[in-house]
Amino acid sequence: MAVTVRFLTAFQDLTLSKKLFLVEGKRLDQIIDELETQIPGLKEKLLDSEGKPHPAYQMIHVKGNIQELCSKLDCPIGDGDEIVITSLISGG
């Protein structure tokens, strides 16, 4: 099951500015594990100390015209879907 992962501004240091990755997986946790094989060190930055998605980043599941936030690692992902990973901007 092929899934496209797109990085917007997050993790350019680890991805060497590459923006698109193709991975296999049916759930977000499987996709993150697969990404870790291509981008060593990503998982420890993308997940917090409890193994949950880090609050500083958003993982958006794009399926056709529908977009939803993946806030849990068991978020189901379908063949041909896309995950967009971006950092949250905060401040004042």
C-alpha distances in whole Angstrom, upper triangle without the diagonal:
4,7,10,13,16,19,23,26,25,24,25,27,24,22,25,25,21,20,16,13,10,8,5,6,7,11,13,14,11,10,14,14,12,14,17,17,17,19,22,24,21,21,24,25,22,23,27,29,28,24,23,22,25,27,28,24,22,19,18,15,15,14,16,19,19,19,19,20,18,21,20,17,16,15,12,9,7,5,7,9,12,13,17,19,23,26,28,32,35,39,42
4,7,10,13,16,20,23,22,22,22,25,22,19,22,21,18,16,13,10,6,6,5,7,9,12,13,15,12,10,13,14,11,12,16,15,15,17,20,22,20,19,23,23,21,22,26,28,28,24,23,22,24,26,26,23,21,17,16,14,13,13,15,18,18,18,19,19,18,21,20,18,17,16,13,10,8,5,6,8,9,11,14,17,20,24,26,29,33,36,39
4,6,10,13,16,19,18,19,20,22,20,17,20,19,16,14,10,8,6,5,6,7,9,10,10,13,11,8,11,13,11,11,15,15,14,16,19,20,17,17,21,21,18,20,23,26,25,22,21,19,21,23,23,19,17,13,13,10,10,10,13,16,15,15,15,16,14,18,17,15,15,13,11,8,7,6,5,5,6,7,11,13,17,20,23,26,29,33,36
4,6,10,13,16,16,16,17,19,17,14,17,16,13,10,7,6,5,6,9,10,12,13,12,14,13,10,12,14,12,11,14,15,13,14,18,19,16,17,21,20,17,19,23,26,26,22,21,18,20,22,21,18,16,12,12,10,10,11,13,15,15,14,15,16,15,18,18,17,17,15,14,10,11,9,7,7,5,6,8,11,14,18,21,23,27,30,33
4,7,10,13,12,13,13,16,14,12,15,13,11,8,6,5,6,7,10,11,13,13,11,13,12,9,10,13,11,9,12,14,12,12,15,16,13,14,17,16,13,16,20,23,23,20,18,15,17,19,18,14,12,10,10,9,10,12,14,16,16,14,14,14,13,16,16,15,16,14,14,11,12,12,10,9,6,5,6,7,11,14,17,20,23,27,30
4,6,10,10,11,11,15,14,11,13,11,9,6,5,7,9,11,14,15,17,16,14,16,16,12,12,15,14,11,14,16,14,13,16,17,14,15,18,16,14,17,20,24,24,21,20,16,17,18,17,13,12,10,10,10,10,13,15,16,16,14,15,14,14,17,18,17,19,17,17,14,15,15,13,11,7,6,5,6,9,12,15,18,21,25,27
4,6,6,8,8,11,11,9,11,9,8,5,7,9,12,13,16,17,19,18,15,17,17,14,13,16,15,12,14,16,13,12,15,15,12,14,16,14,12,15,19,22,23,20,19,15,15,16,14,11,10,10,11,12,13,16,18,19,18,15,16,15,15,17,18,18,20,18,19,17,19,19,17,14,11,9,6,5,6,9,13,15,18,22,25
4,6,9,9,12,13,11,13,10,10,7,9,12,15,17,20,21,22,21,18,20,20,17,16,19,19,15,17,20,17,15,18,18,14,17,18,15,14,17,20,23,25,22,20,17,16,16,14,11,11,11,11,14,14,17,19,18,18,15,16,15,16,18,20,20,22,20,21,19,21,21,19,16,13,11,7,6,5,8,11,12,16,19,22
4,7,7,10,11,10,12,9,10,9,12,14,18,19,22,23,25,23,19,21,22,19,17,20,20,16,18,20,18,15,18,16,14,16,17,14,13,17,19,22,24,22,20,17,15,16,12,10,11,12,14,17,17,21,22,22,22,18,19,17,18,19,21,21,24,22,24,22,24,25,22,20,16,14,10,8,6,7,10,11,14,17,20
4,6,8,9,9,11,9,11,10,12,14,17,18,21,21,23,21,17,18,20,17,14,17,18,14,15,18,16,13,15,13,10,13,14,10,10,13,15,19,21,19,17,14,12,13,10,8,10,11,13,16,18,21,23,23,22,19,18,16,16,17,19,19,22,20,22,21,23,24,22,20,16,13,10,7,5,5,9,11,14,17,20
4,5,5,6,8,8,9,10,12,13,16,17,20,21,23,21,17,18,19,16,13,16,16,12,12,15,13,10,11,10,8,11,12,9,9,13,15,18,20,18,17,15,13,15,12,10,12,13,16,18,20,23,25,26,25,21,21,19,18,19,20,19,22,22,23,22,24,24,23,21,17,14,12,9,9,9,12,14,17,20,23
4,5,5,6,5,7,8,11,13,16,18,21,23,25,24,20,21,21,18,16,18,18,14,14,16,13,11,13,12,11,14,15,12,13,17,19,22,24,22,21,18,17,18,15,13,15,16,18,20,21,24,26,26,26,23,23,21,21,22,23,22,25,24,26,24,26,26,24,22,18,16,14,11,11,11,15,16,19,21,24
4,6,5,7,9,11,14,15,19,20,23,24,27,25,22,22,22,20,17,19,18,15,14,16,13,10,11,10,10,14,14,12,13,17,19,21,24,22,22,19,18,19,16,15,18,18,21,23,24,28,29,30,29,26,26,24,23,24,25,24,27,26,28,26,28,28,26,25,21,19,17,14,14,13,17,18,20,22,25
4,6,8,9,11,13,13,16,17,20,21,24,22,19,19,19,16,14,15,15,11,10,12,10,6,8,7,7,11,12,10,11,15,17,19,22,19,20,17,16,19,16,15,17,17,20,21,23,26,28,29,28,25,25,23,22,22,23,21,24,24,25,24,26,26,24,23,20,17,16,13,14,14,18,19,22,24,28
4,5,5,7,9,9,13,14,18,19,22,21,19,19,18,15,14,15,14,10,11,12,9,6,9,10,9,12,14,13,13,16,19,22,24,21,21,18,18,20,18,15,17,16,18,20,21,24,25,27,26,24,24,22,21,22,23,21,24,23,24,22,24,23,22,20,17,15,14,12,13,14,18,20,23,25,29
4,6,9,11,12,16,17,21,23,26,25,22,23,22,19,17,19,17,14,14,15,11,9,12,12,12,16,17,15,16,20,22,25,27,24,25,22,21,23,20,18,20,19,21,23,24,27,28,29,29,27,27,25,24,26,27,25,28,27,28,26,27,26,24,23,20,19,17,15,15,16,20,21,24,26,30
4,6,9,11,15,17,21,23,26,25,22,23,23,19,18,20,18,15,16,17,13,11,14,15,13,17,18,16,16,20,23,26,28,25,25,22,21,22,19,17,18,18,19,21,21,24,26,26,27,24,25,23,23,25,26,25,28,26,27,25,26,25,23,22,18,17,15,13,13,15,18,19,22,25,28
4,6,8,12,14,18,20,23,23,20,21,20,17,16,18,16,13,14,15,11,10,14,15,13,17,19,17,17,20,23,26,28,25,24,21,21,23,20,18,18,17,18,19,19,22,23,24,25,22,23,22,22,24,25,24,26,24,25,22,23,22,20,19,16,15,13,13,14,16,19,21,24,27,30
4,7,11,13,17,19,21,21,18,20,19,16,15,18,16,12,15,16,13,12,15,16,14,17,19,17,16,19,23,26,27,24,23,20,20,21,19,16,15,14,15,16,16,19,20,21,21,19,20,19,19,21,23,22,24,22,22,19,20,19,17,16,12,12,10,10,11,14,17,19,22,25,28
4,7,10,14,16,18,18,16,18,17,13,14,16,14,11,14,15,11,12,15,17,14,17,20,18,16,20,23,26,27,24,23,20,21,22,20,17,16,14,14,14,14,16,17,19,20,18,19,19,18,21,22,20,22,20,20,17,17,16,14,13,10,10,9,10,13,16,19,21,25,28,31
4,6,10,13,15,16,14,16,14,10,11,13,10,8,11,11,9,10,13,15,13,15,18,17,16,18,22,25,26,22,21,19,20,22,21,17,17,14,15,14,15,16,18,20,20,19,19,19,18,20,21,19,20,19,18,15,16,14,13,12,10,10,11,11,14,17,21,23,27,30,33
4,7,10,13,14,13,15,13,10,12,13,9,9,12,12,10,12,15,18,15,16,20,20,18,20,24,26,26,23,22,20,22,24,23,20,18,15,16,14,14,15,17,20,20,19,20,20,18,21,21,18,19,18,17,13,13,11,10,11,9,10,12,13,17,20,23,26,29,33,36
4,7,10,11,11,12,9,6,9,10,6,7,10,10,9,12,14,16,14,14,18,19,16,18,22,24,24,20,20,18,21,23,23,19,18,15,16,14,15,16,18,21,20,19,19,19,17,19,18,16,16,15,14,11,12,10,10,11,10,10,13,14,17,20,24,27,30,33,37
4,7,9,10,11,8,6,10,10,7,9,12,12,12,14,17,19,16,16,20,20,18,19,23,25,24,20,20,19,22,24,25,21,20,16,17,15,15,16,18,21,20,20,19,19,17,19,18,15,15,14,12,10,10,9,10,11,11,12,15,16,20,23,26,29,32,36,39
4,6,7,8,5,5,9,9,8,10,13,13,14,16,18,19,17,15,19,20,17,17,21,23,22,18,18,17,20,22,23,20,18,15,15,13,15,15,18,21,19,18,17,17,14,17,15,12,11,11,9,7,8,8,11,10,11,11,15,16,20,22,25,28,31,35,38
4,7,9,7,7,11,12,11,13,16,17,17,19,21,22,19,17,21,22,18,18,22,23,22,18,17,17,20,22,24,21,18,15,15,12,14,13,16,19,17,17,16,16,13,15,13,11,9,8,6,5,6,8,11,10,12,12,16,17,20,23,25,29,31,35,38
4,6,5,6,9,10,11,13,15,16,17,18,19,20,17,15,18,19,15,15,18,20,18,15,14,13,17,19,20,18,16,12,13,11,13,14,17,19,17,16,14,13,10,12,10,7,5,5,4,5,8,11,13,11,12,11,14,15,18,21,22,26,28,32,35
4,5,5,6,9,10,10,12,15,15,16,17,17,14,12,15,15,12,12,15,17,16,12,11,10,13,15,17,14,12,9,10,9,12,14,17,19,17,15,13,11,8,9,8,5,6,5,7,7,10,12,14,11,11,9,11,12,15,17,19,22,25,28,32
4,5,5,6,9,10,11,13,15,15,15,15,13,10,13,14,11,10,13,15,13,10,10,10,13,16,17,15,14,11,14,13,16,17,21,23,20,18,16,14,11,11,9,5,6,8,9,10,13,15,17,15,14,12,14,14,17,18,20,24,26,29,33
4,5,5,6,9,10,11,13,14,15,16,13,11,15,16,13,13,16,18,17,13,13,13,16,19,20,18,17,14,15,14,17,17,21,23,21,20,18,17,13,14,12,8,9,10,10,10,12,13,15,14,14,12,15,15,18,20,23,26,29,32,36
4,5,5,6,9,10,11,12,14,14,12,10,14,15,12,13,16,19,18,14,14,13,15,18,19,16,15,11,13,12,14,15,19,21,19,17,16,15,12,14,12,9,10,10,10,9,11,12,13,12,11,9,12,12,16,18,20,24,27,30,34
4,5,5,6,9,10,10,11,11,8,7,10,11,9,9,13,15,15,11,11,10,13,16,16,13,13,11,13,13,16,18,21,23,21,19,17,15,12,13,12,9,11,12,13,12,15,15,16,14,13,10,12,11,14,16,18,22,24,28,31
4,5,5,7,9,10,10,11,9,7,11,13,11,11,15,16,16,12,13,13,15,18,19,17,17,14,17,17,19,21,24,26,24,22,21,19,15,16,14,11,13,14,14,14,16,17,18,17,16,14,16,15,18,19,22,25,28,31,35
4,5,5,7,9,10,12,10,10,13,15,13,14,18,19,19,16,16,15,18,21,21,18,18,15,17,16,18,20,23,25,24,22,21,20,17,18,17,13,15,15,15,14,15,15,16,15,14,13,15,15,18,20,23,26,29,32,36
4,5,5,6,8,10,8,8,12,12,11,13,16,18,19,15,16,14,16,19,18,15,16,13,15,15,17,19,22,24,23,21,20,18,16,17,17,14,16,16,16,14,16,16,16,15,13,12,13,12,15,17,20,23,26,29,33
4,5,5,5,7,6,6,9,11,10,12,15,16,17,14,15,14,15,19,18,16,17,15,18,18,21,23,26,28,26,24,23,21,18,18,18,15,17,18,19,17,20,20,20,19,17,15,16,14,16,18,21,24,26,30,33
4,6,6,9,9,10,12,14,14,15,19,20,21,17,19,18,19,23,22,20,20,18,21,21,23,24,27,29,28,26,25,24,21,22,21,17,19,20,20,19,20,20,20,20,18,17,18,17,20,21,24,27,30,33,37
4,6,10,9,11,14,14,14,16,20,21,23,19,20,19,20,23,22,19,20,18,20,20,21,23,26,28,27,25,25,23,21,22,22,19,21,21,21,19,20,19,19,19,17,16,16,15,18,20,23,26,29,32,35
4,6,6,8,11,11,11,14,17,19,21,17,18,17,17,20,19,16,18,16,19,20,21,24,26,28,27,25,24,22,20,21,21,18,21,21,22,20,22,21,21,20,17,15,15,14,16,17,20,23,26,29,32
4,6,8,9,10,11,13,16,17,19,16,18,17,17,20,19,18,19,18,21,22,24,27,29,31,30,27,26,24,22,22,21,19,22,22,23,22,24,24,24,23,21,18,18,16,18,18,22,24,27,29,33
4,6,6,7,9,11,13,14,16,14,16,15,14,17,16,15,17,17,20,22,24,27,30,31,30,27,26,23,21,20,20,18,21,22,23,23,25,26,25,24,21,18,18,15,16,16,19,22,24,26,30
4,6,5,6,9,11,13,15,13,13,12,12,15,14,12,14,13,17,18,21,24,26,28,26,23,22,19,17,17,17,15,18,19,20,19,22,23,22,21,18,15,14,11,13,13,16,19,21,24,28
4,5,5,6,9,11,12,9,10,9,10,14,13,12,14,13,16,18,21,23,26,28,26,23,21,18,15,15,14,12,15,16,18,18,21,22,22,20,18,15,15,12,14,14,17,20,22,25,29
4,6,6,7,8,11,9,10,10,9,13,13,12,15,15,19,21,24,26,30,31,28,25,23,20,18,16,16,14,18,19,21,21,25,26,26,24,21,18,18,15,16,15,17,20,21,24,28
4,6,7,9,12,10,11,9,8,11,10,9,12,13,17,19,22,25,28,29,27,23,22,18,16,15,16,15,18,19,22,21,25,26,25,23,20,17,16,12,12,11,14,16,18,20,24
4,7,10,11,9,8,6,6,9,8,7,9,10,13,15,19,22,25,25,23,20,18,15,13,12,12,11,15,15,18,18,21,22,22,20,17,13,13,9,10,10,12,15,17,20,24
4,7,8,5,5,4,5,9,10,9,11,11,15,17,20,23,26,27,24,21,19,15,13,11,11,10,14,15,18,18,22,23,24,21,19,15,15,12,13,13,14,17,19,22,25
4,5,5,5,6,5,8,9,10,13,14,17,20,23,26,29,30,27,23,21,17,15,12,12,12,16,17,20,21,25,27,27,25,22,19,18,15,15,14,15,18,18,21,24
4,6,7,9,9,11,13,14,16,17,21,23,27,29,33,33,30,27,24,20,18,15,15,14,17,19,23,24,27,30,30,28,26,22,22,19,19,18,18,21,21,23,27
4,6,9,9,12,14,15,17,17,20,22,26,28,32,32,29,26,23,19,17,14,12,12,15,17,20,22,26,28,29,27,25,22,22,19,20,19,19,22,23,25,28
4,7,8,11,14,14,15,15,18,19,23,25,29,29,27,24,21,17,14,12,10,9,12,14,17,19,23,25,26,23,22,19,19,17,18,17,19,22,23,25,29
4,6,9,11,11,12,12,15,16,20,22,26,27,23,20,17,14,11,8,7,7,10,12,15,17,21,23,24,21,20,16,17,15,16,15,16,19,20,23,27
4,6,9,7,8,8,12,14,17,20,23,24,21,17,15,11,9,7,7,7,11,11,15,16,19,22,22,19,17,13,13,11,12,12,13,16,17,21,24
4,5,6,8,10,13,16,19,22,26,26,23,19,17,13,11,9,10,11,15,15,18,19,23,25,25,22,19,15,15,11,11,10,10,14,14,17,21
4,5,7,10,13,16,19,22,25,25,22,18,16,12,12,9,11,13,16,16,20,20,24,26,26,23,20,16,15,12,11,9,8,11,11,15,18
4,7,10,13,17,19,23,26,25,23,19,17,13,13,12,14,15,19,18,21,22,25,27,26,23,20,16,14,11,9,6,5,8,9,12,16
4,7,10,13,16,19,22,22,20,16,14,11,11,10,12,13,17,16,18,18,21,23,22,19,16,12,10,7,6,4,6,9,11,15,18
4,6,10,12,16,19,18,16,12,10,7,8,8,11,12,15,13,16,15,18,21,20,16,13,10,8,6,5,6,7,10,13,17,20
4,7,10,13,16,16,14,10,9,6,5,7,10,10,13,10,13,12,15,17,16,13,10,6,6,5,7,9,10,14,17,20,23
4,6,10,12,12,10,7,6,5,6,9,11,12,14,10,12,11,13,15,14,11,8,6,5,6,8,11,12,15,18,22,24
4,6,10,10,8,6,5,6,6,10,11,12,12,9,9,8,10,12,11,7,6,5,7,9,12,15,16,19,22,25,28
4,6,7,6,5,7,9,10,14,15,16,16,12,11,9,10,11,10,6,5,6,7,11,13,17,18,20,23,27,29
4,6,5,6,9,11,12,16,17,17,16,13,11,9,8,9,8,5,7,9,11,14,17,20,21,24,27,31,33
4,6,8,11,14,16,19,20,21,20,16,15,12,11,11,9,7,9,12,13,17,19,22,23,26,29,32,34
4,7,10,14,16,19,21,22,21,18,17,15,14,15,13,11,11,13,14,17,19,22,22,24,27,30,32
4,7,10,13,16,18,19,18,14,14,12,12,14,13,10,11,12,13,16,17,20,20,23,25,29,30
4,7,10,13,15,16,17,13,13,12,13,15,14,10,9,9,10,12,14,16,17,19,22,25,27
4,6,9,12,13,14,10,11,11,13,16,15,12,11,10,10,12,13,16,15,18,21,24,26
4,6,9,11,12,9,12,12,15,17,17,13,12,10,10,10,11,13,13,16,18,21,24
4,6,7,9,6,9,10,13,16,16,13,12,9,10,10,12,14,14,18,20,23,26
4,7,9,8,11,13,16,19,20,16,15,12,13,12,13,14,13,17,18,22,25
4,6,6,9,12,15,19,20,17,16,13,15,14,16,16,17,20,22,25,28
4,5,9,10,14,17,18,16,15,13,14,14,16,17,18,22,24,27,30
4,6,9,12,15,18,15,16,14,16,16,19,20,21,25,27,30,33
4,7,10,13,15,12,13,11,14,14,17,19,20,23,25,29,32
4,7,10,12,10,12,11,14,16,19,21,22,26,28,32,35
4,7,9,7,8,9,12,14,18,20,22,26,28,32,35
4,6,5,9,10,14,17,20,23,25,28,31,35,38
4,6,9,11,15,18,21,25,27,30,33,37,39
4,7,10,13,16,20,23,25,28,32,35,38
4,7,10,13,17,20,22,25,28,32,34
4,6,10,13,17,19,22,25,29,31
4,6,10,13,15,19,22,25,28
4,7,10,12,15,19,22,25
4,7,10,13,16,20,23
4,7,9,13,16,19
4,6,10,13,16
4,6,10,13
4,7,10
4,7
4
